[in-house]
């Protein structure tokens, strides 16, 4: 007798057992479904819960100011002097393999300026790279940026194609909900606080 024939015979001999088991399980399920619901809030349950309750954990205060997003705080803490990171709009095609903190929630929530303000409150910045097309396509954004850059920050404008190449070298990207502007994306270079 071949192995295939033996396994076929084994399965056919077990079929009645499997059928009985399935019928038994089906009957149990129907019995459970028809049973009245048990009350979970009984005096016995409350007594059990009060005896076995764990001590409350010590509560630590929430952050009082600054960036609340845990992933973004982690990225910022890991950046070293001269490391580069980017703040981009909702539609920017982030190169594969770069850590991305996605803050986008709704169109223009948050905006690049809102995120930039939060970053500049907490991070030293010594260099800025912008696409030169921002001067033509979004001059109001360029002006808003100029008001925010620290005095020591060196601002560099490069063609958009070169900007995309520089994006491949950043350590992290922060994606915002910014809509409607062309070329508002920023690459920032971390400064030193001492």
MIDOSE-1310 file (N, C-alpha, C; in nm, 2 decimals, decimal comma, always signed):
residues 194
xxxx	+0,09/-0,12/+0,00/+0,00/+0,00/+0,00/+0,09/+0,12/+0,00; +0,06/+0,22/-0,09/+0,14/+0,34/-0,10/+0,11/+0,44/+0,02; +0,20/+0,54/+0,03/+0,18/+0,64/+0,14/+0,06/+0,72/+0,11; +0,03/+0,75/-0,01/-0,09/+0,83/-0,04/-0,22/+0,75/-0,01
xxxx	-0,22/+0,62/-0,04/-0,33/+0,54/+0,00/-0,35/+0,53/+0,15; -0,24/+0,52/+0,22/-0,25/+0,51/+0,37/-0,31/+0,64/+0,43; -0,26/+0,75/+0,38/-0,31/+0,88/+0,43/-0,46/+0,90/+0,39; -0,50/+0,86/+0,28/-0,64/+0,87/+0,24/-0,72/+0,78/+0,33
xxxx	-0,68/+0,66/+0,36/-0,75/+0,56/+0,45/-0,76/+0,62/+0,59; -0,65/+0,68/+0,63/-0,64/+0,75/+0,77/-0,75/+0,86/+0,78; -0,76/+0,94/+0,67/-0,85/+1,05/+0,68/-1,00/+1,00/+0,67; -1,02/+0,89/+0,59/-1,16/+0,84/+0,58/-1,20/+0,78/+0,71
xxxx	-1,11/+0,71/+0,78/-1,14/+0,64/+0,91/-1,17/+0,75/+1,02; -1,11/+0,87/+1,01/-1,13/+0,97/+1,11/-1,25/+1,06/+1,08; -1,30/+1,06/+0,97/-1,41/+1,15/+0,93/-1,53/+1,14/+1,03; -1,58/+1,02/+1,07/-1,69/+1,02/+1,17/-1,65/+1,09/+1,30
xxxx	-1,53/+1,07/+1,34/-1,48/+1,14/+1,47/-1,49/+1,29/+1,46; -1,44/+1,34/+1,34/-1,44/+1,48/+1,32/-1,58/+1,53/+1,31; -1,67/+1,46/+1,25/-1,81/+1,50/+1,24/-1,87/+1,51/+1,37; -1,85/+1,41/+1,46/-1,91/+1,41/+1,60/-1,85/+1,53/+1,67
xxxx	-1,72/+1,55/+1,67/-1,66/+1,67/+1,74/-1,73/+1,80/+1,69; -1,74/+1,82/+1,56/-1,81/+1,94/+1,51/-1,95/+1,96/+1,56; -2,03/+1,85/+1,56/-2,16/+1,85/+1,61/-2,17/+1,89/+1,76; -2,08/+1,83/+1,83/-2,07/+1,86/+1,98/-2,04/+2,01/+2,00
xxxx	-1,94/+2,06/+1,93/-1,90/+2,20/+1,94/-2,01/+2,30/+1,90; -2,08/+2,26/+1,79/-2,19/+2,34/+1,74/-2,30/+2,35/+1,85; -2,33/+2,23/+1,91/-2,44/+2,23/+2,01/-2,40/+2,32/+2,13; -2,27/+2,31/+2,17/-2,22/+2,39/+2,28/-2,24/+2,54/+2,26
xxxx	-2,20/+2,58/+2,13/-2,21/+2,72/+2,10/-2,36/+2,77/+2,10; -2,45/+2,69/+2,06/-2,59/+2,73/+2,06/-2,64/+2,74/+2,21; -2,59/+2,65/+2,29/-2,63/+2,65/+2,43/-2,58/+2,78/+2,50; -2,45/+2,82/+2,46/-2,40/+2,94/+2,52/-2,47/+3,06/+2,47
xxxx	-2,51/+3,06/+2,34/-2,58/+3,17/+2,28/-2,72/+3,19/+2,35; -2,79/+3,08/+2,38/-2,92/+3,09/+2,44/-2,92/+3,12/+2,59; -2,80/+3,11/+2,66/-2,79/+3,13/+2,80/-2,81/+3,27/+2,83; -2,87/+3,30/+2,95/-2,89/+3,44/+2,99/-2,75/+3,51/+3,02
xxxx	-2,74/+3,64/+3,00/-2,62/+3,71/+3,02/-2,59/+3,71/+3,17; -2,46/+3,69/+3,20/-2,42/+3,70/+3,34/-2,39/+3,85/+3,38; -2,43/+3,89/+3,49/-2,40/+4,02/+3,54/-2,26/+4,03/+3,58; -2,19/+4,13/+3,53/-2,05/+4,15/+3,57/-2,03/+4,24/+3,69
xxxx	-2,14/+4,32/+3,72/-2,13/+4,41/+3,83/-2,21/+4,36/+3,94; -2,15/+4,26/+4,01/-2,22/+4,20/+4,13/-2,14/+4,24/+4,25; -2,20/+4,22/+4,37/-2,13/+4,25/+4,49/-2,00/+4,17/+4,51; -2,01/+4,04/+4,46/-1,89/+3,95/+4,47/-1,78/+4,01/+4,38
xxxx	-1,82/+4,05/+4,25/-1,72/+4,10/+4,16/-1,65/+4,23/+4,21; -1,74/+4,32/+4,27/-1,68/+4,44/+4,33/-1,59/+4,41/+4,44; -1,62/+4,32/+4,53/-1,53/+4,28/+4,64/-1,40/+4,22/+4,58; -1,41/+4,14/+4,48/-1,29/+4,08/+4,42/-1,20/+4,19/+4,36
xxxx	-1,26/+4,29/+4,29/-1,19/+4,40/+4,23/-1,12/+4,48/+4,34; -1,19/+4,51/+4,45/-1,13/+4,60/+4,55/-1,01/+4,53/+4,62; -1,02/+4,40/+4,64/-0,91/+4,32/+4,70/-0,79/+4,31/+4,61; -0,82/+4,29/+4,48/-0,71/+4,27/+4,39/-0,67/+4,39/+4,31
xxxx	-0,72/+4,51/+4,35/-0,68/+4,63/+4,28/-0,53/+4,66/+4,31; -0,47/+4,71/+4,21/-0,33/+4,75/+4,22/-0,32/+4,89/+4,27; -0,21/+4,92/+4,33/-0,18/+5,05/+4,38/-0,17/+5,15/+4,26; -0,23/+5,27/+4,27/-0,22/+5,36/+4,15/-0,07/+5,39/+4,13
xxxx	-0,04/+5,41/+4,00/+0,10/+5,44/+3,96/+0,12/+5,59/+4,00; +0,25/+5,62/+4,03/+0,28/+5,76/+4,06/+0,26/+5,84/+3,93; +0,19/+5,95/+3,94/+0,16/+6,03/+3,82/+0,27/+6,13/+3,80; +0,33/+6,14/+3,68/+0,43/+6,24/+3,65/+0,36/+6,35/+3,57
xxxx	+0,40/+6,47/+3,60/+0,34/+6,58/+3,53/+0,36/+6,58/+3,38; +0,26/+6,63/+3,30/+0,28/+6,64/+3,16/+0,38/+6,75/+3,12; +0,43/+6,75/+3,00/+0,52/+6,85/+2,96/+0,44/+6,99/+2,97; +0,50/+7,09/+3,01/+0,44/+7,22/+3,02/+0,45/+7,30/+2,90
xxxx	+0,55/+7,28/+2,82/+0,57/+7,35/+2,70/+0,65/+7,27/+2,60; +0,66/+7,32/+2,48/+0,75/+7,26/+2,38/+0,67/+7,15/+2,30; +0,75/+7,08/+2,22/+0,69/+6,98/+2,13/+0,64/+6,86/+2,21; +0,52/+6,82/+2,18/+0,46/+6,71/+2,25/+0,47/+6,57/+2,18
xxxx	+0,49/+6,58/+2,05/+0,50/+6,46/+1,97/+0,62/+6,37/+2,01; +0,60/+6,25/+2,06/+0,71/+6,17/+2,11/+0,81/+6,13/+2,00; +0,76/+6,10/+1,88/+0,85/+6,06/+1,78/+0,94/+6,18/+1,74; +0,88/+6,30/+1,73/+0,96/+6,42/+1,69/+1,06/+6,45/+1,80
xxxx	+1,02/+6,44/+1,92/+1,11/+6,47/+2,03/+1,23/+6,37/+2,03; +1,20/+6,25/+2,00/+1,31/+6,14/+1,99/+1,40/+6,18/+1,87; +1,35/+6,21/+1,76/+1,44/+6,25/+1,64/+1,52/+6,37/+1,68; +1,47/+6,47/+1,74/+1,54/+6,59/+1,78/+1,65/+6,56/+1,88
xxxx	+1,63/+6,47/+1,97/+1,73/+6,43/+2,07/+1,84/+6,35/+2,01; +1,82/+6,28/+1,90/+1,92/+6,20/+1,83/+2,00/+6,28/+1,73; +1,96/+6,40/+1,70/+2,04/+6,48/+1,60/+2,16/+6,53/+1,66; +2,27/+6,53/+1,59/+2,40/+6,58/+1,64/+2,43/+6,71/+1,56
xxxx	+2,54/+6,78/+1,61/+2,58/+6,90/+1,54/+2,61/+6,87/+1,39; +2,56/+6,96/+1,31/+2,57/+6,95/+1,16/+2,48/+6,85/+1,10; +2,41/+6,77/+1,17/+2,31/+6,68/+1,11/+2,20/+6,76/+1,04; +2,15/+6,71/+0,93/+2,05/+6,78/+0,86/+1,92/+6,70/+0,87
xxxx	+1,81/+6,78/+0,87/+1,67/+6,73/+0,87/+1,59/+6,82/+0,79; +1,47/+6,78/+0,75/+1,39/+6,86/+0,67/+1,25/+6,87/+0,72; +1,18/+6,99/+0,69/+1,04/+7,01/+0,71/+0,98/+7,03/+0,58; +0,88/+6,94/+0,55/+0,82/+6,94/+0,41/+0,67/+6,95/+0,42
xxxx	+0,61/+6,99/+0,30/+0,47/+7,00/+0,29/+0,41/+6,86/+0,27; +0,27/+6,85/+0,27/+0,20/+6,73/+0,27/+0,23/+6,64/+0,15; +0,26/+6,71/+0,04/+0,27/+6,63/-0,09/+0,42/+6,59/-0,12; +0,51/+6,63/-0,04/+0,65/+6,60/-0,08/+0,68/+6,45/-0,08
xxxx	+0,75/+6,41/-0,18/+0,78/+6,27/-0,20/+0,91/+6,24/-0,12; +0,90/+6,19/+0,00/+1,02/+6,16/+0,08/+1,09/+6,04/+0,03; +1,22/+6,06/+0,01/+1,30/+5,94/-0,04/+1,29/+5,82/+0,06; +1,29/+5,70/+0,00/+1,28/+5,58/+0,08/+1,39/+5,57/+0,18
xxxx	+1,36/+5,51/+0,29/+1,46/+5,48/+0,39/+1,50/+5,59/+0,49; +1,43/+5,71/+0,47/+1,46/+5,82/+0,56/+1,35/+5,82/+0,67; +1,39/+5,83/+0,80/+1,29/+5,84/+0,90/+1,20/+5,96/+0,88; +1,07/+5,93/+0,89/+0,97/+6,04/+0,86/+0,88/+6,05/+0,98
xxxx	+0,87/+6,17/+1,03/+0,77/+6,20/+1,14/+0,65/+6,27/+1,07; +0,54/+6,20/+1,06/+0,43/+6,25/+0,99/+0,33/+6,32/+1,08; +0,33/+6,45/+1,07/+0,25/+6,54/+1,16/+0,12/+6,58/+1,09; +0,11/+6,55/+0,96/+0,00/+6,60/+0,87/-0,13/+6,54/+0,93
xxxx	-0,23/+6,63/+0,95/-0,36/+6,59/+1,01/-0,47/+6,62/+0,91; -0,48/+6,75/+0,87/-0,58/+6,80/+0,78/-0,50/+6,89/+0,69; -0,56/+6,93/+0,57/-0,50/+7,03/+0,49/-0,46/+7,16/+0,57; -0,33/+7,19/+0,57/-0,28/+7,31/+0,64/-0,29/+7,30/+0,79
xxxx	-0,30/+7,18/+0,84/-0,29/+7,15/+0,99/-0,19/+7,04/+1,01; -0,08/+7,07/+1,07/-0,02/+7,20/+1,09/+0,05/+7,25/+0,97; +0,08/+7,38/+0,97/+0,15/+7,44/+0,86/+0,30/+7,43/+0,88; +0,37/+7,45/+0,78/+0,52/+7,45/+0,79/+0,57/+7,55/+0,89
xxxx	+0,51/+7,67/+0,88/+0,55/+7,78/+0,98/+0,52/+7,74/+1,12; +0,41/+7,68/+1,15/+0,38/+7,63/+1,29/+0,48/+7,53/+1,34; +0,52/+7,44/+1,25/+0,62/+7,34/+1,29/+0,75/+7,40/+1,30; +0,79/+7,49/+1,21/+0,92/+7,56/+1,21/+0,93/+7,64/+1,34
xxxx	+0,83/+7,71/+1,38/+0,83/+7,79/+1,51/+0,86/+7,70/+1,63; +0,80/+7,58/+1,63/+0,82/+7,49/+1,74/+0,96/+7,43/+1,74; +1,01/+7,40/+1,62/+1,15/+7,35/+1,61/+1,25/+7,46/+1,65; +1,23/+7,58/+1,60/+1,33/+7,69/+1,64/+1,33/+7,72/+1,78
xxxx	+1,22/+7,70/+1,85/+1,21/+7,72/+2,00/+1,30/+7,62/+2,07; +1,33/+7,50/+2,01/+1,40/+7,40/+2,09/+1,53/+7,36/+2,03; +1,55/+7,39/+1,90/+1,68/+7,34/+1,84/+1,76/+7,46/+1,79; +1,89/+7,44/+1,80/+1,99/+7,54/+1,74/+2,00/+7,51/+1,59
xxxx	+1,99/+7,61/+1,51/+2,00/+7,59/+1,36/+2,12/+7,68/+1,31; +2,21/+7,62/+1,24/+2,32/+7,70/+1,19/+2,32/+7,71/+1,03; +2,23/+7,63/+0,97/+2,23/+7,63/+0,83/+2,09/+7,60/+0,78; +2,05/+7,67/+0,66/+1,92/+7,65/+0,60/+1,94/+7,63/+0,45
xxxx	+1,87/+7,53/+0,39/+1,88/+7,52/+0,25/+1,73/+7,52/+0,20; +1,71/+7,61/+0,10/+1,58/+7,63/+0,03/+1,60/+7,61/-0,12; +1,49/+7,57/-0,18/+1,49/+7,57/-0,33/+1,48/+7,71/-0,38; +1,56/+7,75/-0,47/+1,57/+7,89/-0,52/+1,43/+7,93/-0,58
xxxx	+1,35/+7,83/-0,63/+1,22/+7,86/-0,69/+1,13/+7,92/-0,59; +1,15/+7,91/-0,46/+1,07/+7,97/-0,36/+1,05/+8,12/-0,38; +1,16/+8,19/-0,43/+1,16/+8,33/-0,45/+1,06/+8,37/-0,56; +1,04/+8,29/-0,65/+0,94/+8,32/-0,76/+0,80/+8,26/-0,73
xxxx	+0,79/+8,14/-0,68/+0,67/+8,07/-0,66/+0,60/+8,09/-0,52; +0,68/+8,13/-0,42/+0,62/+8,15/-0,29/+0,70/+8,26/-0,22; +0,71/+8,38/-0,27/+0,79/+8,49/-0,21/+0,74/+8,52/-0,07; +0,61/+8,51/-0,04/+0,56/+8,55/+0,09/+0,61/+8,45/+0,19
xxxx	+0,62/+8,32/+0,15/+0,68/+8,22/+0,24/+0,83/+8,24/+0,27; +0,90/+8,28/+0,16/+1,04/+8,31/+0,18/+1,06/+8,43/+0,27; +0,97/+8,53/+0,26/+0,98/+8,65/+0,36/+0,95/+8,60/+0,50; +0,85/+8,52/+0,52/+0,81/+8,47/+0,65/+0,93/+8,39/+0,71
xxxx	+0,99/+8,31/+0,63/+1,11/+8,23/+0,67/+1,22/+8,33/+0,72; +1,25/+8,43/+0,64/+1,36/+8,52/+0,66/+1,34/+8,59/+0,80; +1,22/+8,61/+0,84/+1,20/+8,67/+0,97/+1,23/+8,58/+1,09; +1,24/+8,45/+1,06/+1,25/+8,35/+1,16/+1,40/+8,30/+1,18
xxxx	+1,48/+8,30/+1,08/+1,61/+8,24/+1,08/+1,69/+8,31/+1,19; +1,76/+8,23/+1,27/+1,86/+8,29/+1,37/+1,97/+8,37/+1,29; +2,02/+8,47/+1,35/+2,12/+8,56/+1,29/+2,24/+8,48/+1,24; +2,28/+8,37/+1,32/+2,40/+8,30/+1,28/+2,37/+8,19/+1,17
xxxx	+2,25/+8,17/+1,13/+2,22/+8,07/+1,03/+2,26/+8,11/+0,89; +2,33/+8,03/+0,82/+2,36/+8,06/+0,68/+2,25/+8,00/+0,59; +2,19/+8,09/+0,51/+2,08/+8,05/+0,42/+2,13/+8,03/+0,28; +2,11/+7,92/+0,22/+2,15/+7,88/+0,09/+2,03/+7,85/+0,00
xxxx	+2,03/+7,90/-0,12/+1,93/+7,87/-0,22/+1,99/+7,79/-0,33; +1,93/+7,68/-0,36/+1,98/+7,59/-0,47/+1,86/+7,55/-0,56; +1,89/+7,51/-0,69/+1,78/+7,47/-0,77/+1,70/+7,35/-0,71; +1,58/+7,34/-0,75/+1,49/+7,24/-0,69/+1,55/+7,10/-0,72
xxxx	+1,60/+7,07/-0,83/+1,66/+6,94/-0,86/+1,77/+6,91/-0,77; +1,86/+7,01/-0,73/+1,96/+6,98/-0,64/+1,91/+6,97/-0,50; +1,80/+7,04/-0,47/+1,73/+7,03/-0,34/+1,69/+6,89/-0,32; +1,63/+6,83/-0,42/+1,58/+6,69/-0,41/+1,70/+6,59/-0,38
xxxx	+1,82/+6,62/-0,44/+1,93/+6,54/-0,41/+1,98/+6,55/-0,27; +1,98/+6,68/-0,22/+2,02/+6,70/-0,08/+1,92/+6,64/+0,02; +1,80/+6,62/-0,02/+1,70/+6,56/+0,07/+1,74/+6,41/+0,09; +1,81/+6,35/+0,00/+1,85/+6,21/+0,02/+1,95/+6,19/+0,13
xxxx	+2,01/+6,30/+0,17/+2,12/+6,30/+0,27/+2,07/+6,34/+0,42; +1,94/+6,38/+0,43/+1,90/+6,42/+0,56/+1,88/+6,30/+0,65; +1,88/+6,32/+0,78/+1,86/+6,21/+0,88/+1,72/+6,19/+0,91; +1,63/+6,29/+0,89/+1,49/+6,28/+0,92/+1,41/+6,38/+0,84
xxxx	+1,28/+6,35/+0,82/+1,19/+6,44/+0,75/+1,07/+6,46/+0,84; +1,03/+6,58/+0,86/+0,91/+6,61/+0,93/+0,80/+6,66/+0,83; +0,70/+6,57/+0,81/+0,59/+6,60/+0,71/+0,48/+6,68/+0,78; +0,44/+6,79/+0,72/+0,34/+6,88/+0,78/+0,21/+6,86/+0,69
xxxx	+0,11/+6,94/+0,73/-0,01/+6,94/+0,65/-0,02/+7,05/+0,55; +0,09/+7,12/+0,53/+0,10/+7,23/+0,44/+0,05/+7,20/+0,30; -0,05/+7,28/+0,25/-0,10/+7,27/+0,11/-0,09/+7,40/+0,04; -0,09/+7,39/-0,09/-0,11/+7,51/-0,18/+0,01/+7,59/-0,22
xxxx	+0,12/+7,56/-0,16/+0,24/+7,64/-0,20/+0,34/+7,55/-0,27; +0,41/+7,60/-0,37/+0,51/+7,52/-0,43/+0,65/+7,56/-0,38; +0,73/+7,47/-0,35/+0,87/+7,48/-0,31/+0,88/+7,55/-0,17; +0,80/+7,51/-0,07/+0,81/+7,57/+0,06/+0,90/+7,49/+0,15
xxxx	+0,95/+7,37/+0,10/+1,03/+7,28/+0,19/+1,16/+7,33/+0,23; +1,20/+7,29/+0,35/+1,32/+7,34/+0,41/+1,41/+7,23/+0,45; +1,54/+7,24/+0,44/+1,64/+7,15/+0,50/+1,71/+7,24/+0,60; +1,72/+7,19/+0,73/+1,78/+7,26/+0,84/+1,91/+7,18/+0,88
xxxx	+2,01/+7,26/+0,92/+2,13/+7,19/+0,97/+2,14/+7,23/+1,12; +2,16/+7,12/+1,20/+2,16/+7,14/+1,34/+2,28/+7,23/+1,38; +2,26/+7,32/+1,47/+2,37/+7,40/+1,53/+2,41/+7,33/+1,66; +2,49/+7,41/+1,73/+2,55/+7,36/+1,86/+2,50/+7,46/+1,97
xx	+2,47/+7,41/+2,08/+2,41/+7,50/+2,19/+2,52/+7,55/+2,28; +2,65/+7,51/+2,26/+2,75/+7,55/+2,35/+2,87/+7,60/+2,28
